[in-house]
């Protein structure tokens, strides 16, 4: 759909003798203001849909527009403007296509994924759970953490539609592969845990996301700049690389207003890890930490991860051996890496339009209704901390919402 819109709109511009350019594949086309007015009229006359985008574009652009073919679906929950050809309108000349405030480097995406419905995985999980003598209701081992409702399928749909400039996608799994995933794709790499754990025979199998996340820096071929994305995070509309990275590649992370030390349950693994992160920052930088980070896509710098490995090599090696979340864990890409980036001058805070829904809460149905009515979100998360009392019913609600929000199959699907 995007390829057709790009072909039709650029062909029409060439036919009219209108000058345009593009900084890199996947990024928007660039056109001068005076030329855009003429092209805009021609595109509309040719039956193409021209819709203005929000402010996710180059800092040099006065505006950005999506051009879609007449075959593109309309209506419904989704904002499908990201499926179109994106045109940026520059009020100045086109001598340089990248503003001094823009980031236009290569960006990869990393997903971690597990399918708890896989009988082999589930058998291994139960065996490790018995060996660890951990109660199933413990938040650190609760099976709700691993439940799959095809979120990955829809997260990838949202990424391909709204972040077309992403280069490689790495899917880190425990030897699993979604049945719907394409067997081969030039931009998709399925990475087994054994490929990234420094001592796989000692550490695997693992059911600890903190352990897996501690090894992301070992992914072969991973770019310096990447997004770490959980499969329960979705991109609600077209976003420019500037949303995630600063002018020279600083990671732009999203703080919450909440202080983890004020959480109702300080024993939850997320709060224990936050306290451990704080101790690390105190020891290495003489600073404290306080606020939580939003559950969004996390921009990362590979050099930051390497510095953490250099400073905390033995600690990370220990975390890698924890088969379930432990009280001594660190949460690296979602928290500690941001704290390190801040102190190293490689990251700074930003804000995005975002909503979080917890499937297990009493307010779930109301929260989903609000989500469905909350247009203009950059990202949203549908998470499950503990199992719900009516999981099948709630899973159906989530599935219906996601299929309506992202109805167009991605190129990553068979």
N, C-alpha and C positions, 0 to 999 in steps of 0.2 A: 504494500500500500504506500509506504514512504517512498520506495524506489520509483513507483509510477508517478507520484506527485513531484518528485525531484526531476524526473525526466521531462514531464509535461511543462513544468514551470520554467526550467532552464531552457528548454527548446523554444518556448514562447519568447523569453528574454533575448535569446540569440537571434530569433527571427525579426525582432524589433530593433536589433542593433544596440541593445541596452547592456552596458558594462556591469559585470558582477564578479565576485570572487569568493573564495572559501579558504579559511586559514588551514584547515586540515580535514580529512575525511571524518564524517560523523558530526562535525560542527556545523553551525548554520551558514547559509549563504549570506554574503555581505553585499549591500547595494546602497548607492547614494540616495538621499531623500528625494531629489528631483526625479530620478529615474524610477523610484519605487511608485510614485503616484501614477506614472504612466503604465507601469507593469501591473499595478493593482487593478486598474480598470480593465486591462486586457485579460487578466486572469479571471475576473468575474464574468466578463463577456464570453469567455471560453467555457463557462460552466463549472469552474473550479471554486471551491469554498475557501474564502480567505477570512481568517479569524485572528484577532489580536491575541497575543500571549501576554501573560503577566510579566513582571520585570526580571525574568530569568534570562539574561542575555549579556553580551559583552558590555563593559562599562562605557565603551565608545559609542554604543548604539542608542538612538533615541527611542526605539521601539523594536519589537520582534513580532513576526506574524507567522501563522501556520497556514499552509496551502494544502488542501486535501482534495482528492478526486471526488467525483459525485458518488462513487461506490462506497465511500467511507460511511460507516453507520453513524447515526445521530441519536440524541436523546439518551435517556437512561441515567444511571448513576455516574457513569464514567465521563471524565473529560478526555476525549479522544484526540484533542488537538495535537498531542505529541506524536500521533501517527503520520502527521503531514510533513511536508518539506518546510523547514524553518528558515525564514528570511529575517536578517537583521538590517535595520535601516540606519545608516550612518549619516549624521548631519554634516560631517566633514568629508574630505576626500578619501580615496581608498588606497593611499600610498602605503599605509601600514594597517594590517587587519586585526592586530591585537593591541589592546589598550595597555598602558603602563600598569594598570590595576588588574589586568586579566591573568588567569592561569590557563595555559593551553598545552600542558604536558600530557604524556600518556598516563592513563588511569586504568587499572584493572579492578575487578571485583572478586571478593572471596566469600563464598558461602560455606557454612558448616551445616550438615544435614544428616538426619538419621530417620529410619523408618522402623518404629516400634512394632509394626504389624508383621515384620519379617520374623518367621518362626526361629530361624537360626540365631538372629540377633537376640530375640526374646529369651531363648533358652540360655544363652550366654549371660544375659542380664540377670536372670533368676539365679543362676549358679553363683555369680559374683556376689549377688545380694545376700545369699545364704552364707557364703564364705566370710563376708564382711560383718554378718550379724547385725545388719541395719534394718530397722522397721520400715515397711513399705510406705508408711504414712509420713516418714521423714521428708521434709521439703527437698533435701539434697539428693534424694534417690527416687522421689515420687515419679511414677510412670507418666504422669501428665506432662512432664518436661520433654518427653520423647514422642508424644502423640503426633501423628501426621494427618492432616486434612487436605493434602495437596497444596499446602501453602506455598511450597517452593515453585510449583507450576505457575501460580499467579504472581508471585514475587518476580520471577523471571519475565513474565509478560509485562509487568509494570516497569521493570528495568529497561527492557528492550524498547518499549514504547517511549519512555520518558527520559532515558539517559542513552541516546544512540551513540554517544561519543566514547562509551566504555570500550576498552580494547579486549583484553582476555578475561574470561570468567573461570575461576577455579572453584570446583565443587568438592569439598573435603568430606569424605565419608568413610565409614567402617566397612569398606569392601562392598558397599551397596550401590544400587543404581535404580532410580525410579523407572518403572516399566514404560512410562510415556516419554522418557528422555531420548532424544535422537542418538543413534549409535555413534555418529561422527558429526562434528561441527568444527569449523576452522577456528572458532573463538572460544570453544568450551573445552575445559580439561577437567576430568574427574580424577581426583587425587586421593589415593588410599592413605589411611593413617600410617601405614608402614613406611610410606615414602617420606614422611616428614618427622617422625619421632626418632630422636637420636639413638634410643635404645629400645626398639620395638618389642623385642622378645621379653624384656623386663616390664614394659609399660602397658602392653596391649593384651587383651581388649580393655578399653577404657570407656566409662560412661560419665565422664567428667568433662564438661565443656571448658572449664578452666584449664585443664591439662591439654586439651586439644588446641585451645587458643594460644597456649604458651609456645606452640611449635609452628605457628603460621609463618614465621620468618624463614623456615626451612623449605617452603614451597619452591620447587625448581622453576626458575624463569619469572618469578613474581616481580612486577615493576616496583620502582621506588615509591610511587604514589598508588594507593589502592583504597578501595572501600571495603570494610568488613561488614557484611550484611547477614543478619539472622533471617531464616526463611519466613519469620512472622512479621517482617518489615516490608512495607509496600510503598511505592512511589506514586503519589496521587496526581502529579502533573509534570509537564516538561520542566527539567532543571538543567541549568548551565553548569559547567565545571566550577565556575566561580562560587556556586553554592557550597562547595565542599573544600576548596583550596584557595589560599591567598595568592597574591601576585607572584611570589617566588616559591610557591608550593607549600606554604604553611597549612597544616591540617586545621580545619575550622570545626570545632566540636561544640556540642549543644549542652549547656548546663541546665539543670532544673533549679527551682527555688527551694527544693527540699534539702535538709541536712540529714545525712544518713545516721548521725548519732541521735536524732530525734525520732527514728523509726519505731513503730510499735513493737516490733520483734527484732531485737538486735542480734538474735541467734540465727536469723535467716542467712543462708550462704552469701547472698549479695551484700548484706551489711557487714558480715565478718570479713569478706574480701576487701570491702571499702576501708575498713579499719586497718587491715594489713597494708593496703596501698598507702594509707596515710603514714604509717610507720616508716615505710621505705622512703617516701619523699622527705620525711623529717630527717632520716639518717643521711641521705645523700645530698639534700639541698637546704636543710635547715628551715624548711617551710612546713606549714600544716596544710591539710586539705579538708574540705567540709562538704561541698555540695555534690549531689548525685548528677549523673549524666542521663539525658533523654535516651530512650530505647529507639534510636534511629539508625540509619546507616552511618558507620563510624569511619571518617577519613583517617587514613594511616600513612605514616612515613616508615619505610623499611629501615632507614638508618636509626630511627628511634627504637625500633624493636631490637636492632643489633646492639645498640647502646645498653638497653635493658639486659640483654643476654650477657653482655660483657660485665656489667655491674653485679648481676644476680645469677650467675651461671649455676652455682650449686643449688640455689633456691629453686630455680626453674627446673633443674633436673629432678629435684624432689617432688615438685608439683606434678610433673609428668608421670610419676609412679602412682598417683592417687586415682584409683579406679572410680571413685565417686567424689563429689565435692567434699572438701575437708576444711576444717577451721583455720588452717594455715595457708589456704590458697590465696593467690592474687588474681584479680580480674584485669587482664592486660590490655586487649584492644579496646574494650569498652570503658576503661577508666584510667589505669596506670599509664598507658601510652599517652593519653591526653595530658596528664599531669607532667610527665617527662617532657613532652613537646613544648608545653608552656615554659618550663624552666630552661630549655635549650634554645628558645627562640624559634621553634619550628612549628608552633601552633598557637591558636588564640580562639576565644569564644565567639560564637555567632548565635543567631536565632533562626528558627524555621517555623513554618506553620505545621503543627503536628498534633495528633491525637492518639491516646493510648487506651486500649480496651483490654480488660482482664476477663477471660471467659468464665472464670470460676466465681466471680463476684455476684452478689444479689442484684446489682444494678445492670447486669449484662445486657438484658434486652433493651433497656432504655439507652444504654451507652451505644449499642449498635444502631438504634434509630437516630441518635444524634450524629453518629459517624456517617450514616447514609445521607443525612441532610447537610453535612458540613463540607460544602464544596470549596475548592481552592486550597486543599491541604497539600503541602509539599510531600509529607510522608505520614504514614500512620502504622501502628503496630497492633496486632491482635494476638495477645499472649495468654498463656495459661500457667499460673504459678502452682496451683493445686487443682486436683480433679473436681469437676462440677458434679452436682447431685444428679443432673439429667444430661449426661454427656452427649447422647445421640441427638437429642433435640437441639442442643446448642451447636453441635457440629453441623447440623443441617442449616441452621441460620447462617453460620460463618460461610459454609460452602455456597449457599445461594447468593450471599452478598458478594463474595469474591468473583463468582462466575458472571454476575451482572456488572461488576465494576471493571473487569478485565476480560471482555468477551472474545478478544482477538488472539488466536493462538500465536505463540512466538516461534521463531525459527529453530528454537531448541527442542521443540516437540516433534515427535514422529508424524 
